[in-house]
């Protein structure tokens, strides 16, 4: 039996591999304030109390909402807490999401994050490519990464990461600055980034996986739920555990607006998986059926 968990480095900080994604603390569709502000603050405090020291956020969540909640709940921050934020997207008045990768937009976003988090310097800033919103799409990211590198030299950013990017864009970004993490969609049912995960592991770069159950069809959910019952876990816990077993450089950032789900997520760190179960999960395809060994 093996258990997921442990730590990995982002830049010069060691973080728990199971972090917390703050996106769902904003209102519906990640727009506006939460339905229950006190509950959102309680979730953030509980996440830290349960041991995580890695919170993922962005000032365009809300906008401004999640960062203001983080500040209200946790400031002054614990010395080991790493807050990773994201720039590159903006919000319209009706909640739409649009690219915001110009020099002006990126500079303003960095200063918005600093102000709302009450920080003098941002530990890690991910540049999210918005060439395509839904999935990574090829195209140069030289200009926005260069802007962040300039802001880093000004002392406003300690480390730079990339999000929603292709392997070619990761290579391009690394030619401009040190890249400490890549944040992309990766889960049991969408393994498009398999090769990138392995390359980042070889290079000692954290791969931050989001949307741990993304793309799960009803059939896939049934198969995963069946396997989960065998080990006494939920499907979500098993999917998270598989992510943490997949590679030691993978960090998971599940988000929730429920204390119950938060506690279930963090219980994943002690979930034991047998070698046979890991092999069965490894063989699951996107439809959720177990593939043949042949």
Buried (B, 14 or more C-beta within 10 A) or exposed (E): EEBBBEBBBBBEBBBBBBBBBBBBBBBEEBBBBBEEBEEBBBBBEBBBEBEBBBBBBBBBBBBBBBBBBBBEBBEEBEEEBBBBBBBBBBBEEEBEBEBBBEEEBBBBBBBBBBBBBBBEEBBBBBBBBBBEEEEBBEBEBEEBBBBBBBBBEEEBBBBBBBBBBBBEBBEBBBEBBEBBBBBBBBBBBBBEBEEBBBBBBEEEBBBBBBBBBBEBEEEBBEBBBEBBEEBEBBBBBBBBBBBBBBBEBBBBBBBBBEEEBBEBBBBBBEBEBEEEBBEBBBEBEBEBEBEEEE
